[in-house]
């Protein structure tokens, strides 16, 4: 498979890149700045030079996304998988009365508009692919059933991302594409913190099994966890 992964520089993104390479896929690893790549990702590039491609892709910048899509289209006739992983969490612990609305704007731009723009520019390549899978990394925070009074920018952005995923699922039905919003679990990452119970390696392994079809997901489901189990909307 040819796989595009955004937010590949660290956390879940980096582990998804590593798992995909271990499984012999070709990976386009999107990073915000090509000159500011983490050493772990550089090591993967050295180990899997022919299978891994680093591309500059800033999901907050439409021109950056467009340039990345043009670059990939010159290298490949098609894509099989898009993983919209890049995301931020701002305004944590803020009451609604104290919320800085620039945090909301920044979060919506990256967590919602970013995936939308990535799909806008890369979908033509994906439609030519064999597998046609879109994974939007979401969160249980975006569930109406699990709504809580906090993390307003993040939760609202993920709820909106879930709705966008439902729209994409319908839009891709004629192409027999698989489209999922995936809750990756509470992980030990920069975002999740050290108290999180789950390693990103385990989550990445589950997500790759979903992508590869080893974990079967009911055709009616689109909001799932990394084990392929349905999440409450």
C-alpha angles and dihedrals in degrees: 000000000000106000131189115201122184123203088030098153098087148352119018092352094060092047091050089053091050094047092048091051092048087054090054099252124142110245134202103198111202117210129176095233121020091206093055102058120150117248092242091058091046088054090053090050090053092049097044102030096152095044101041128068123184113211131180106241121159107186091203091060119067093197090053090053092047092051091049092051091050090050094051092045089058090054101039138036090210148003125224101192139026117193112191098200105143112109146142138213116213132166095033112173093011120135114226090251090059099040117131104220092209084070089057092048093048092047095049090047093055104028098041112013091041095061090042092054093044090054091045093059102031100040094087088060092044093052088061092051127103099232105027102200126166119190118188110191103226135161143232083246086076093060118108088208091057098039115149134179101261147055087051100174094045096044094047091048092051093046088053090046089054090054091048088051090054089051091050092049089057093043091052098047093097089054092048090237125162115228124183141171103213127202101210095196130246101305138187097252136120087273098041097043131218095290093066114116098217132072116223089231090066093047092047091051091053093047091051090052088054091049093048093046096244087120109054117214124199109256091234094057126087105155106068142146126246090272091057094252118141118258124215113257 
